[in-house]
Amino acid sequence: MPMPAHPTAWKRKYPQSWVMSFMLQRRLAARIVMATLCLLSTQVPAQDHNPLAGNAKAAKAGEYEFRINCALCHGLGARGGGRGPDLTRAKKIHAHSDAEMFQTISNGIPGTAMPANGTNGQGVGMTDEEIWQIITYIRSVEVKAPAKPLGDAAHGKQLFYGDANCSLCHMVQGKGGRLGPDLSSVGGSRTREALIDAVRNPSRRLAWGLTEPTKEFPQEYETITAVTADGKQIKGVALNEDSFSVQVMDSAENIYLLEKDKLRSFQKSRESMMPKYNADVLSDKDLEDIVAYLVSQGAK
Amino acid sequence: MKSGDGHRSTLARTHALTWKSGPLRAALRALKKIAFRPCVSIFHELVRTFGMLWLVVTFGVYGVSACAQVTSDRLVNSGKEPQNWLTYSGDYSGKRFSTLDQITARNVRSLTAKWVFQIGATGKLETTPLVVDGVLYATGQDDRAFALDAHTGRPIWIYQHQLPSDIRPCCGRVNRGLAILGDKVFFGTLDAHVIALDAKTGNVVWDVIAADYRTGHSFTVAPLAVKDLIVIGVSGGEYGVRGFIDAYEADTGKRKWRFYTVPGPGEPGHETWEGNSWKVGGAPAWNTGTYDPATNQIFWPTGNPAPSNRGEGRAGDNLYSNSLLALNADTGKLNWYFQFTRHDEHDWDATQVPVLIDSGGKHLVAQANRNGFFYVLDRSTGKLISASAFGKETWSETKDSEGRPLAKKEASPTLAGHTVCPGALGTTNFMAPTYDPQTNLFYVSARDQCDIFSTAPQPYEAGHAYYGSAYFPSEDAEPYLGFLKAIDPATGEVKWKFQHTSPTWSGVLSTAGGLIFSGDAEGNFIAFDASSGKPLWHFQMGGAVYAAPIAFAVDGKEHLAIAAGSAIYAFALP
């Protein structure tokens, strides 16, 4: 049967003090009730250490919760996906302690694609207990960093800014080109395998739905070829696009703001502007050194 | 007391005093004739007699705002008052078609923003506004409801429902709108209340709790007012609720009937559930249905069985999940049902608006379903007439004797996961479609996306997420494609499609001006030529669209309204 409830209508139009005091009283009463409930219940409240740490059963439950809520971006097994970092790395950019990880999952990371719990529009909001289960799971699949880095980071840096020409298009810590993604933190968020694949096969998977730290929208680095009304040919990377306009950067780092219906021609391709680095252009050893450099920067 | 009573007695008194004076008597008789007729007739009579211009000059801007009572007759005859938008889909048939024709393919290029109302909250807006005699009613994030001056966008009242902190919305803190009847507006909340507000003040008239939010029940749907009842369907398929559709008396909030979308022991259909799985079987009813006054039937669609992506433990067809239900409006008794996806394991809720179409003497109901097929049924019997794919689908290869697409065995999710199209978000979703009786085409926002479906066994725990699976983008990382598609219900053929930059969550509106209106994920509000699909006009609103547009008129001028980002926008010709 339907039960009558207490109606509370707050109207902006009349912010009379009694309305406020009534609300404050309600809030205070609600807090007392909440506090009592917390004392009585067995629920896991938000706290600064993981009450389920090391609990194998919790880790298993967390694995399923992870699949349901996190794997869409972070991939199966937490090994990183198209837009979410690899979480099996022991060192994480945004969360070191369990408590920090709890905050990150609860509140999201502003300026990135990481949403606050329950707000991503698809998943279901998790309870505190479920978040702790997920943290327990992530800890259980973490791989400690190899004792010795596979490559030579110092040599990798030389290559990055030198012969390999990476810095013509990519920036690390404010130094380098602008056409491709900023790689300052990529070493901390992508697996070694993903980094190698991105260099060997740049078009296989564009920066799918990648959100740059300075942007609130995803950029996929698609290649745009356009001819303006006066015949100027433009080839560059899409900075953003909708059905009627496109913002493009060319390899000389010029920005073009184009209205599509005023163009003579417009083409979009998922063939990356980044050249394919085969082993005869960049040896496995050199590539490993560049990855070591990116990892050393990304883990900062 | 109804607000009309006072008016009536004052008039009667005046009438009595002047009973004997001839000219006054005649004038009063005329006045009485007008005063006691529904607003719509007055409006039409005045327009017919004096023309729209006279109406605007005489009554000024607010001339027709005096009529507050929205009778059920007005809802049945909503087509007679195109200046208003009285139900979620604009009329009972679900067509989301407006007979307003001032804005046309010729002049739409000069369409311009008239006003913007900022809600002042973040999160998605899925609301469809209502407009009644110059007042626009809508809902916002976190269950606020408000009334705006539809001429200016200025708020008249704002009501904020106080939500507990531990609500369980599956997919954002959203609300899709209100119903209006009499002098009240009605909406459901994320903590599973049904609330009636006074339409003039926003004061709470009644507030009832339909179910326990702590076990995952919530309301996001815009209710439907039918006769003296407010019909509303529950959300919570992701929490293993047992779905239901409720009808409340508009005056009192007393529940008149409830139809459980998962049959209990002894009821027909109960045998389609394994063991006790029916108790947490899902089949929510979270999108607004339609109504046929001629047969007094409500057509209400239902959502996925729970857990949404794992069929193990709930062997059987799982009635009445992913079905269209034809219910008697007075009693909530089931007349017929049609199940689109049996024993669903892909979260393909069939909660899309069932649109009532009459064609060649046939009474039909059409639905562009999340599973990728466009279905046409006979709405008297529920018998399938046709089912045609309108997007990329790989789950079905055969049809049963009736012509219903059947799932391949290999489409079931596995532990390792494999790719199925459409993905979990479906070929379409909650975004409202439109049917344009001038082109005889059905327009819908569609998506081509495949997902990897993988099982993740999960025990039921009250109030906890109950998916039983997970889905991810397919390995080949194909970009997701989004379209506006025009489907011919007679053949199931896609007549034209417009490709958006990315998939959109916007609903679609058709108008007698030969236009289709829709929004995109990049924040554009776009007018299309209804026949060709050519975009004719667009406006950048600065926020993604998750809502459906409406058309209405104030000052005798056609307007359009749509929610985008955290605001509601109104457009008109200059």
Interface residues (C-beta under 8 A of the other chain):
Chain A: M1 P2 M3 P4 A5 H6 P7 T8 A9 W10 K11 R12 K13 R26 E63 Y64 E65 R67 I68 N69 A71 L72 G75 L76 G81 G82 G118 T119 G121 Q122 G123 V124 G125 M126 T127 E130 R205 L206 W208 E220 E241 D242 S243 F244 R270
Chain B: G123 K124 P155 W157 I158 Y159 Q160 H161 Q162 R168 P169 C170 C171 G172 R173 H193 V194 I195 L197 G202 N203 V204 W206 D207 V208 I209 A210 E238 Y239 Y248 G253 K254 R255 G417 L425 S454 A456 P457 Q458 G463 H464 A465 Y467 S469 A470 Y471 F472 P473 A477 P479 H500 T501 D520 E522 G523 N524 I526 P535 H538 Q540
